[in-house]
Amino acid sequence: MIFKHITLITVFFLSLSIGAQNKKKIDSLMQIYKELPNDTTKVNVLNQIIIYHLKNDTSKAKHFVNRQYELAKSINFQKGIATSFYNLANYHSKKKALDSVIYYYKKSLKKYEEINFIEGQASVRYSLIDYVRWEEGYEAALKMIAENLEFYQKINDSNYIAKTFEKEARAHFFNDNYVLAVKKNLKALKYFEKRKDTSHLGNIYTNLAKTECELENNDQALEYAKKSLALIDENNKKYLCNMYNTIGIIYTQQKDFKRADSSFNKAFSLAKDENWPYMQKLVLFNHGESYKEREDYEMALEKAKAYLDIEKNNQNNRISSLGPLTMGTALVNLNRAQEAKPFLDKALEAANKENLKRRLIPTYQNRARANAMLNNYKEAYEDHKMYVILQDSVFNKTKSKQIEELRTIYETEKKEQEIKNQKNEIEILNIKSKNNNLQRLLLALGLAMALIAVYAFYQRNKRNKLAKEKAESDLEFKTKELTTHALHLAKKNEVLNDLKQKAKVLKADADADPGYQMLIQTINFDLQDDNNWENFSKYFEQVHKGFNNKAQEQYPSVTKNDLRLMALLKMNLSSKDIANILNISSDGIKKARQRLRKKMGLDSSESLEATIIGI
């Protein structure tokens, strides 16, 4: 009987190895299943049947999973029970029931721990990470990742260590912590390079390309993208499609629009071949953004129309704001405000339901533009106010997240150093306990002391390097923050002045609503609000510490208004942006510069900007 079981199973796996058709595979499995008695072998064969149906016919999988559990329980096969829980989790994953997935994975893990089956624990732990991230959030996923890494290091499984670093990188990426995502991907990369695992290397290069693209490190992103393409199987069209879409974004950011068009066209063609509507829309959106970047608004409109056509023919229950926002923005850029406004109204309604601030911001911004074109100045002003409020909210959230990211990196490096220190101390204690001979003990102690001294010197240098890198990262972040704040202030004042001028024109009309005078007064109040400058000054002082004191020491006659102009020149802003921030005309800027040059005692051969930058 045992020989018969072995023969049947051997025949089945042989049929797999020679590439039998799907129908033949499942028929062979079912024949084996029917002829086996109720024992552990039958439970394991059921596992193969379940895997087949989960891939090919999910509706049938549930029956066999239940049968596997009942059989394993009846013969007290604990490993089989754990496996049936694992398969139940995978079944619910196909049904998108995330809470059930986590429940059964945890039951499976607990059972594998009870019987001390390491391979099962390793597999379930790895599978759980993404579901915990989706259902319980970013922090819960990071906690589990840390526990998993400790487990995999204990069992010395480099494959799972590498794959878990990859999962951790993805968690950071989806939480917009791109610097951490790069670091964790690079850790995974080292492991996969040692293992010469080309499949996973391709994934890591793809992840790195996308992350560096988000950080706008375009040259590095393109290098990773090309490495990924070199490793991708030509038959994996979805993978290729995703990669070409990313490359198109990179080329757009590099202003290499000819190559961007080529990459987007390849991506769209592959998405059509695979009948993949989601990716078709994503490629069209990114291609439209590329045309918008080069101010080719007619082509951007064509991409927006194609996007909506696909969405119309592939509707689902989920409301999306991206389609109408894309269309509305394209029409506004073509000064077709009347056509744009219904799309932007629809986009705003959908974005509010999605609760996506990053969609609400451009929607309010473009609807304010459309309302201004249509002379709906009150509505334009209200939309612009919402745009400013939301933009500040997202800006502050991003700032806090980036600061937290830098802090996490610093703390992680610090913790790793502490672990290394502890390992070094343990090694020294082991040397002491193993060597009873006094001479060997002294020699070991001397060696240990030398190692500690070298290690301490190394650690001190590393800590100094980390502190320096953290300081440089903080300064770089604050500099970007300052520039963003200044440009944001300039843009806001520019829009407000535009609204003010148009409101004045309407006020001059005999039939104009007297409320326009109130609107003009409100805009004047916003333009003259010193809180804007005080906030800017705080950011400026963090980046250029002591600038005002140094300027006044070197040039005692400069006034408070002169210092404002000097601060903006120090940032190398354009005259237009400076005029908008200070709320004065271009001629006013020229006169202010002349007065400042005179107070600073500069002749015609000396550069005002260079002198101020040198302070």
C-alpha positions, 0 to 999 in steps of 0.5 A: 500500500505504501509503495502504491502511494509513493508510485501515485505521487511520483507519477503526479509530480513527473506529470508536472515536470514534463509540462502537462496541461492544467486539466490533466494536472487536476485530474491526476491530483483528484485520482491520487486523492480518491485512492489514498486512505485518510492519512497525512499524505492525503492531507498533503495532496489536498494542499496541491488541489487547493493551490491549483483551485486558488489559482484557477477556480477560487469558488471550488477551493473553499470545499477542499480547504474545509475537507483538508481541515476536517481530515487533518483534525480527525487524524490529529495531524497538527501540521495539516491543521495549521496548513488548512488555516493558511489556505483559508487565509489565502482563500479569503485573500482572493475574496478581499476579506482582509480581516478574515485573512489576518485572523486565519494567518494568525491561527496558522502561525499560532499552530505552527509555533505550538508544533515548532515548525519553523518553515511554516512560521517563516512563511506565514510571518512573511505573508502577514505583513502586507495585510497588517499594513492594509488593515491595521496601518503603517505602525502596526506593519513596522512593528511586525516587520521588526519582529519578523526580522528578529525571527529570521535572523535567529533562524539565519534565513537570509532569503526571508531577511532580504524579502522582509527588508523589501516589504519594509521598503514598500511600507515606507514608500506607501507612507511617503517616507522615501528616504527610508524606503531607499535605505531598506531597498538597498539593504535587500539589494545586498542580500539578493546580490549575494544570492544572485537572485535575478528575479528579486533583484529586478523587483528591487531595482524597480522599487528603487527607480520609483522611489528615487523618481519620487525624490526627483533624483532622476539620473539615479532613478533612470539607472535603476530603471534600466537595470530592472528592464535588463532583468525583466522577462520579455513575456511579463508585459504587466511588469514591463508596462509598469516600468515604462510608465515609471521611465516616462515620468523620469524623462518628463522630470528630466525635460527629455520629452521625446523619450518620455513620449516613447516610454509612455506609448510603449507602456500604453500599448502593453496595457492595451495588450493585457486589457488592463484598464487601470494601467491604461488610465494611469499611463494616460494621466502621466502622459497628460501631465507630461504634455502639461509640463511642456505647456502643450495643453491641446495634447494634454486635453486629448489624453484627458479625453482618452482617460474618461473614455476608458473610465466610461467603458470600464466603470466600477463602484468606486468613485474617482476624482482623477478623471474629471480633475484631469479633464477640468485642468486641461480645459482651464489651461486652454482658457475654456473655463465654462466647459472646465467648471462642471468637471471640476465640480464633479472632481471636488465632490469625488475628492471629498468622498475619497478624503484625498487632500492631494486631489482637493488641492489642485481641484480648488486651485483650478476651480478658482482659476475657472471662476476668475475667468468666468468673473465669479470673483467671490467663488474664486476667492473662496476656492483660493482660500480653501486651496491655501488652507489645504496646501499649508496643511499638506505642507506642514504634514509633509514637513513633520513626516520628513522630520520624523523620517530623519529622526527614525533614520538617526534612531535606527542607526543608533540602535544598530550601533548599540546592538553591535556594542552589546555583541562585542561585550558578549564576545569578550565575556565568552573569551573570558569564560573559555580561557582558564589559562592566565596567560591566554586570559591576559592575552585575550583581555589585551586583544579585547581592549585593543579591539574595544579601543579601535571599535570605540574610535570607529563608533565615535567617527561613525556617530560624528558622521551620522550627526553631520549627515543629520545636520546636513539633511535638516539644513537641506530640508529647511532650505527647501521648506523656505523656498517652498514657503516663499514661492507659495507666498508669491503665488498667493499674492499674485492671485490675490492681486489679479482678483483685486484688479478684476474686482476693481473693474467690476466695481467701476460698473454702475450696476456692480454689486457694492459687495465688491468693495468689501471683497477688495478690502478683504483682499487688501487685508490678506495682502498686508497681513504681517503674519505671512512675513513673520512666518517666512522670517522664522523659516529664513532665520532657521536657514540663515542664522544671524543674517539680519544682525550681520547685515545691520552691523556691516550696513547700519543705515539699512531699514526694516524694509531693506532687510526684507528685500535683502532676505529675498535677494539672499534666496536668489528669487526672481524680481517677479516673485520678490515683487509679489511677496512684497506686494509692490510693482516691478518699478518699485523693486527697481527703485528699492534695489537702487536705494539699497545699493546706495545705502550699501555703498556699492558702485556699478561694477559690484553685484548687489546679489553677490554681495548680499549672498556673501553676508 
